[in-house]
Amino acid sequence: MIDVLVTDVLVIGGGPAALAMAAALGAEDLEVVVLSPNDPGDPWANTYGIWGEEVDALGLSHLLGHRWNHSVSFFGAGEPDPNGAANAPTVLGRDYGLFDKHKLQAHWLQLCQQTGVIFQRGTASEIGFVDGDGLPVTAHTPGSRCRVCGPANLELSARLVVDASGHQPVFVTRADEGPVAGQAAYGLVGRFSAAPVEPGQFVLMDFRCDHLTPAERLAPPTFLYAMDLGDGLFFVEETSLALAPPVPVADLRQRLERRLAHRGVALLELHHEEFCLFPMNLPLPHLDQPVLAFGGAAAMVHPASGYLVGALLRRAGGLARAIAAQLAVREPTSAAALAAAGWQALWPADLRRKHALYTFGLEKLMRFREDQLRHFFATFFSLPGPIWYGFLTNTLPLPELLWAMLRLFLLAPWDVRWGLMRQRGRELSLAWRLLIPAPPKSASPS
């Protein structure tokens, strides 16, 4: 006998995106079921950073495990003299925070509990659309519902399905536009023979490369992301901004070891080893499909910075309100119409244009030599703080974003300008999307 669990919205996934979406939907007094193969309370593997100004605006600074007001980057090549110009830091002048991932997870779980969100263990294997009598119909039929096959002997019936299962979603589709670039990183939390960064310091990007041979500097550039965690603990991570295919973890590990050894720093006590790999430039999903997405499944990772959690926190509420408003319409609403309202709220034209601009920019940066990349970021962080902060957090209005990019181009040295002007690969098609942000459509929508 098959049991049927009926709800307003079914959220698929158990990570940050799924919990953020479920909590926001529950706050709109909707019935919500979360379907995840894992316990949503299982510890998360990765760490999540956010700018202090961003978390303050959300009123969630109490969820931070660490916060730094001494934030810097290094864009010189490095040299033996520690006080030399090539070792000079770029002071960022903005607080940076690291979420206490247990507190963040507990925050969302508590909100879900308060609003009656139901958690169901299992995987979604198949989706179809039915009418009120359970008979098969199309997603566009008024009053249609989503029917999802879950674990053994359980079906889930929902007005809308939100796929928040990550970068390889269960149901959400997107166009194949060729190789996807991945941000890769290898990091360590531990105690060291000497401090890898100054006390109380957060290093966003350290591109110094004097520990590499001239031949090694011709390889894809990487940088150090590091922070003082207090009590003699430090986090150090060698990171590749983006590359297709991604930089292998073994290469990142070797580069981190070389970088630390060059500074006379040795690992004494390992507390945690972090492996990070996620896509940076996923194409937008098909916006005419009758299943909605959120988080990595919806290509919400910032294509130029890799940030995601801030966007989840900012955008979940607005999306949930749009869904609730469509569900409140008196006339029978189809599953496809509900999804369409969600897609429009999640990816309006301005955000699609910004996504195209960021993706275009990333395509450029992946072609830059090591010295070009250092020159680019030195110029980028010379822009006024609100501009580069708004770029990295995707909070600048589109006109200001375009003006910021023009300003950067005018300030940049000629090697960076030439790299930005030279058109290669799929850059022209990406630039075209900035002008005409047509919603991506599937070949044969359901």
Helices and strands as residue ranges (DSSP letters): E 3-12, H 16-27, E 32-36, E 49-51, H 52-57, G 61-63, E 64-68, E 70-74, G 85-87, E 89-91, E 96-99, H 101-114, E 118-121, E 126-130, E 145-149, E 154-163, E 182-192, E 201-206, G 216-218, E 223-230, E 233-243, H 249-262, E 267-279, E 292-293, G 295-298, H 309-327, H 335-346, H 349-365, H 370-380, H 385-393, H 398-411, H 414-421, H 427-435
